[in-house]
Amino acid sequence: MPNLGLTVSATTRAPRAGEVDGVNYHFLSEDEFSRRIANGDFVEWAQVHDHRYGTLVQEVEQKLSSGSSLILEIDVQGALNVKERFPDSILIFIEPPSMEVLEQRLVGRGSETEESLRLRLANARHEMSLADRYDVRLVNDDLDAATDELSRVLREYERN
């Protein structure tokens, strides 16, 4: 398995219960996020629902300097931007087995209002319509099986 690093994304949304700044996300104000866009501090950023999310250049450089390959947990918009900027990137689309299962998972989190649930499901349909633009599609039906498949894909790409 390659040496993998996970970046911490920045967002303008408020933290959910139990989330820690700098661990789960870098929580930024709208003004700070805009300033950092203007300064070129993002590898990619996107508007998702009512908030902005992005990957900070500093996060990427820090992980790469430690010799890690990176995992960027980003939406489709951001992933396609990264692929354009870094053509050797491997895009892996992790999808639910069905929209019904996704809805059950979101409801089970207990953090969604009816409106945010509707918005997330609409966004998921849109993102799934773009999944063919990814290098690999992985169905997350069973966590152990999905993890094994992800490991296999990463080993295969590391050899190439």
Stockholm file with secondary structure:
# STOCKHOLM 1.0

chainA/1-160         MPNLGLTVSATTRAPRAGEVDGVNYHFLSEDEFSRRIANGDFVEWAQVHDHRYGTLVQEVEQKLSSGSSLILEIDVQGALNVKERFPDSILIFIEPPSMEVLEQRLVGRGSETEESLRLRLANARHEMSLADRYDVRLVNDDLDAATDELSRVLREYERN
#=GR chainA/1-160 SS CCCEEECCCEESSCCCTTCCBTTTBEECCHHHHHHHHHTTCEEEEEEETTEEEEEEHHHHHHHHHTTCEEECCCCHHHHHHHHHHCTTCCCEEEECSCHHHHHHHHHHHTCCCHHHHHHHHHHHHHHHHTGGGSSEEEECSSHHHHHHHHHHHHHHHHHC
#=GC SS_cons         CCCEEECCCEESSCCCTTCCBTTTBEECCHHHHHHHHHTTCEEEEEEETTEEEEEEHHHHHHHHHTTCEEECCCCHHHHHHHHHHCTTCCCEEEECSCHHHHHHHHHHHTCCCHHHHHHHHHHHHHHHHTGGGSSEEEECSSHHHHHHHHHHHHHHHHHC
//
